[in-house]
Every structure is written in structure tokens, then in C-alpha cells.
């Protein structure tokens, strides 16, 4: 005869009172896990979609499953939760105070979702933290750091995470708001012995030459963005501004339209050509005057 183990005394009343709810909760978790695994597998098996887009879809699916699961638990355990809420008001108030930071993180995540302040793959800056958005959860955001200085556009290989509660109290700078093509500034300090008019002309010609391959696409992109968002978009033609800095030097500021992922390469191409033109090396390896 099969041997049946006796049920613990404390387990019998729990199963009697909450057995149906426990079964519904287990079924909900199982269904959500199966649905999540199936959708993620289907997304990963679609090589025609860019990697960033697939990662964004997978994160959205994960967050949606979490929200659905929480809503399902609330519905399943609504009667028990109502009883607890009515009998433990003081405890609930203390719990809210104790979980203030957690609630602020959830509120920050909700604000981000509603305002669409940034998405996966965007380059943002918040409280001195700057990088490409790698992961977004209901509580925190993870960046792949870009630096080391503010004017650098290279990945450092470090990750930075911050709680979404910061979104409630601090502004977020989104560097790639215009999408695929962004406006990029290059600042070059020069001594007054380099003639400003000549330096400005050289920089204008070099910037136009470097940006020429994508100017037509950038112009079309900005026109589409202006029509879609009903906003004024900047001109994509390279613009040069001249600013006095001190009695010894002035600054040339070049504004160019460039693909988001080509900012560092375009900047270095312009700087190298311009600096080599302004400061040619002599046979004695001395820096000569550009005039």
C-alpha cells in the first residue's frame, strides 16, 4: 500500500482558506513565464530587426509582464488585501513612510513612461552622469558611460545605474532628441596670430567636405522631423561662429549635423585636417605660423 505523509497542522487551514487563490496565483505566474519566454524567443529569432530594437522590445515585454502580474495578484487577492487594509491602516501608513524611496522610484519610472523623456539607446545626462541607456526597469536605469569629459563621445566601458526617483527632482538632458541625426558642436581655441578670417574659412571648407556624404539625408530627416513634431529644426549646413575668449585667444565654434554614432569620428576628422592646416610641421618639427 502506498504510504501517505501526514499534512502539517499549520498547512491544512491555509490550504482550506486560501487554496483557490494560491492555485490561481501559481497558474498566473506560470502563464506569464511561458508567454514571456515565447515572445522573447520570437524577438531574438528575428535577425532583420536591429539589435537595439530587439533589446527595447524585450525590455518592454518584461516590464509589461511584471505590471500584468502585479495587477493579477491584486485582483486575485483583492478580498484579503481589503481586509488587511481595513484592519491595518496604521501599519500601511508606516509602510508608505518606510518605502518612500521605492515609491518615488516607481513614480519616476511612471513619469518617464508618460513623458517619454528617454528610451533604450538614447544618450542622456543626469546629475553629472552621462551615457547611452542600456536598460530600463520600473525602479532604475542603467547607462553605458560616455566620457571621460563632457565633450568626449567615446564609451568608457563602465556602467552607471541611478534610481528613477531622480527623474522627479532633476532635469534630464537628451542629446539625441532629433533621432538618427544630431547637431554637434566643435569648439576650437586659437591664438590671435592665426588670422580669424582665414581660420574661419578653412574650418568652413573642411566641415563642409567632411559632412558632405550625409548632408542630403540629414536635410531630409530634419524636414520629416519638423513635419512630424511641428517644431523648428536647425539647418544642417555647417555653421561657424567666432567668439573672443581673452586677449590671447579666440574660439571657433563649428555646428554640424552628423549621424548619432559618427560624432566622434566626424569631430576627429575635422579637427585633424583643420589643425594640420593651421599648424603645419616644418622640417625641424617646429610649429610654424599659419601665415
C-alpha positions in Angstrom: 0.0 0.0 0.0 1.3 3.5 -0.8 2.4 5.5 2.1 0.8 8.9 2.6 2.7 11.5 4.5 0.6 13.4 7.1 -0.1 17.1 6.3 1.4 19.6 8.7 -1.1 21.0 11.1 -0.4 24.6 10.1 -0.7 23.9 6.4 -4.3 22.5 6.4 -6.1 25.7 7.4 -4.0 27.7 4.9 -5.0 25.4 2.1 -8.6 25.4 3.3 -8.9 29.2 3.3 -6.5 30.3 0.5 -6.0 27.2 -1.6 -8.0 28.5 -4.6 -6.2 31.9 -4.5 -2.8 30.1 -4.3 -3.7 27.9 -7.2 -4.8 30.9 -9.3 -1.6 32.8 -8.4 0.6 29.8 -9.4 -1.3 29.5 -12.8 -0.9 33.2 -13.4 2.9 33.1 -12.8 3.3 30.0 -15.0 1.3 31.6 -17.8 3.2 34.8 -17.7 6.6 33.0 -17.7 5.5 30.9 -20.7 4.2 34.0 -22.6 7.3 36.0 -21.8 9.7 33.2 -22.9 7.8 32.7 -26.1 7.7 36.4 -27.1 11.4 36.9 -26.2 12.4 33.8 -28.2 10.4 35.2 -31.2 12.1 38.6 -30.9 15.5 37.1 -30.7 14.9 34.9 -33.7 14.2 37.9 -36.0 17.7 39.0 -37.4 16.1 41.6 -39.7 15.4 43.8 -36.7 18.3 45.8 -35.3 19.8 44.6 -32.0 18.9 47.8 -30.2 15.3 47.5 -31.3 15.1 43.8 -30.3 16.5 44.7 -26.9 14.0 47.5 -26.5 11.1 45.1 -27.3 12.4 42.5 -24.9 12.6 45.1 -22.0 9.1 46.4 -22.8 7.8 42.8 -22.8 9.5 42.1 -19.5 8.1 45.3 -17.9 4.6 44.6 -19.3 4.7 41.1 -17.8 5.6 42.5 -14.4 2.8 45.0 -14.5 0.3 42.4 -15.6 1.5 40.0 -12.9 1.1 42.7 -10.2 -2.4 43.6 -11.4 -3.3 39.9 -11.5 -2.2 39.4 -7.9 -4.1 42.4 -6.8 -7.3 41.1 -8.4 -6.8 37.5 -7.1 -6.1 38.6 -3.5 -8.4 41.6 -3.5 -10.6 40.3 -0.7 -7.6 39.6 1.5 -6.0 42.9 0.7 -9.1 44.7 1.5 -9.4 43.0 4.9 -5.7 43.8 5.7 -6.1 47.4 4.5 -9.2 48.0 6.8 -7.6 46.4 9.8 -4.0 47.7 9.4 -4.4 51.4 8.4 -1.6 52.5 10.8 0.7 49.8 9.5 0.0 50.8 5.9 0.9 54.4 6.7 4.1 53.4 8.4 4.9 51.1 5.4 4.4 54.1 3.0 6.8 56.1 5.0 9.3 53.3 5.1 9.1 52.6 1.4 9.1 56.3 0.3 12.2 55.9 -1.8 10.7 52.8 -3.5 7.5 54.6 -4.3 9.5 57.6 -5.7 11.4 55.2 -7.9 8.1 53.8 -9.2 6.8 57.3 -9.7 9.9 58.3 -11.6 9.5 55.3 -13.8 5.9 56.2 -14.5 6.8 59.8 -15.3 9.5 58.6 -17.7 7.0 56.3 -19.5 4.3 59.0 -19.7 6.6 61.8 -20.8 8.8 59.6 -23.0 11.8 61.5 -21.7 14.2 58.8 -23.0 14.2 55.3 -24.4 16.7 52.5 -24.8 19.7 53.6 -26.8 19.3 57.3 -26.1 22.2 59.3 -24.9 21.3 61.3 -21.8 22.9 63.3 -19.0 21.5 63.4 -15.4 23.2 64.8 -12.3 26.7 64.5 -13.9 26.0 61.0 -15.2 26.2 60.8 -19.0 25.9 57.7 -21.2 23.9 55.5 -23.5 20.7 54.0 -22.0 21.3 50.2 -21.8 18.5 49.0 -19.5 15.3 50.5 -18.0 13.3 48.9 -15.2 10.5 50.2 -13.1 13.0 51.2 -10.4 16.3 52.2 -12.1 18.0 53.0 -15.3 21.4 51.7 -16.4 23.8 53.7 -18.6 26.9 52.7 -20.5 29.2 55.7 -19.6 30.4 58.1 -22.2 33.4 60.3 -21.3 35.6 60.9 -19.6 34.9 64.6 -20.2 31.7 66.3 -21.2 33.0 67.0 -24.7 34.0 63.4 -25.3 31.8 60.9 -27.2 33.6 57.6 -26.5 32.3 54.7 -24.4 34.4 54.2 -21.3 33.3 50.6 -20.8 31.8 51.4 -17.4 28.1 51.1 -16.5 26.3 53.6 -14.3 22.9 52.9 -12.6 20.7 55.5 -11.0 17.3 55.2 -9.3 14.3 56.6 -11.2 13.4 58.8 -8.2 16.0 61.3 -9.6 13.7 61.9 -12.5 11.2 63.6 -10.1 13.7 66.2 -8.9 16.3 66.7 -11.7 16.2 67.6 -15.4 17.3 65.1 -18.0 19.3 66.2 -21.0 18.6 64.1 -24.0 21.4 64.6 -26.5 19.9 62.7 -29.5 16.4 64.3 -29.3 16.4 64.7 -33.1 16.9 61.0 -33.6 19.3 59.5 -36.2 20.9 62.8 -37.0 22.1 65.2 -34.2 23.5 68.7 -34.1 27.1 68.6 -32.8 29.3 71.5 -31.6 33.1 71.6 -32.0 34.9 74.3 -30.1 38.5 75.2 -31.1 40.6 77.7 -29.2 43.2 79.6 -31.3 45.8 82.3 -30.7 45.3 85.6 -32.4 48.4 85.1 -34.5 46.2 82.7 -36.6 44.1 85.1 -38.7 40.4 84.7 -37.7 39.1 85.2 -41.2 41.4 82.6 -42.7 40.8 80.1 -39.9 37.1 80.5 -40.2 37.2 80.0 -44.0 39.4 76.9 -43.6 37.1 75.4 -40.9 34.0 76.1 -43.0 35.5 74.3 -46.1 36.8 71.3 -44.0 33.5 70.9 -42.2 31.5 71.1 -45.4 33.8 68.5 -47.0 33.6 66.0 -44.1 29.8 66.4 -43.7 29.0 66.2 -47.5 28.3 62.4 -47.6 25.3 62.7 -45.3 24.0 66.2 -45.7 21.2 65.2 -48.1 19.9 62.5 -45.8 20.2 64.8 -42.8 18.3 67.5 -44.6 15.5 65.0 -45.4 15.5 63.7 -41.8 15.1 67.2 -40.3 12.3 68.1 -42.7 10.5 64.9 -41.8 11.0 65.6 -38.1 9.8 69.2 -38.5 6.6 68.0 -40.2 6.0 65.2 -37.7 6.6 67.1 -34.4 5.6 70.5 -35.7 8.8 72.1 -34.5 11.5 74.3 -35.9 14.6 72.3 -36.7 18.1 73.7 -37.2 19.8 74.0 -40.6 22.0 71.0 -41.3 24.6 73.1 -43.2 27.8 73.6 -41.3 27.8 76.9 -39.4 30.9 78.6 -37.9 30.7 81.1 -35.0 33.5 83.3 -33.8 33.9 84.2 -30.1 36.6 86.2 -28.3 37.9 84.3 -25.3 40.7 86.5 -23.9 43.4 88.9 -25.0 45.5 86.0 -26.2 43.0 83.7 -27.9 39.6 83.4 -29.5 37.3 80.4 -30.2 35.9 79.0 -33.4 32.6 77.0 -32.8 31.5 74.7 -35.6 28.0 73.4 -35.6 27.4 70.3 -37.8 24.7 67.8 -38.5 26.1 64.3 -38.1 24.8 60.7 -37.6 24.5 59.9 -34.0 27.1 57.2 -34.0 29.6 59.1 -36.1 30.0 62.2 -33.9 33.5 61.2 -32.6 34.8 60.2 -36.0 33.5 63.3 -37.7 34.8 65.6 -35.0 38.3 64.0 -35.1 38.4 64.2 -38.9 37.5 67.9 -38.9 40.0 68.7 -36.1 42.9 66.8 -37.6 42.5 68.4 -41.0 42.0 71.8 -39.6 44.8 71.7 -37.1 47.3 70.2 -39.6 46.3 73.1 -42.0 46.7 75.8 -39.4 49.8 74.4 -37.8 51.9 72.7 -40.4 55.1 71.0 -39.3 58.4 72.2 -40.7 61.4 70.1 -41.4 62.8 71.0 -37.9 59.5 69.7 -36.4 58.7 73.2 -35.1 55.2 74.6 -35.2 55.1 77.4 -37.8 52.8 80.3 -38.1 49.8 79.6 -40.4 50.5 82.9 -42.2 
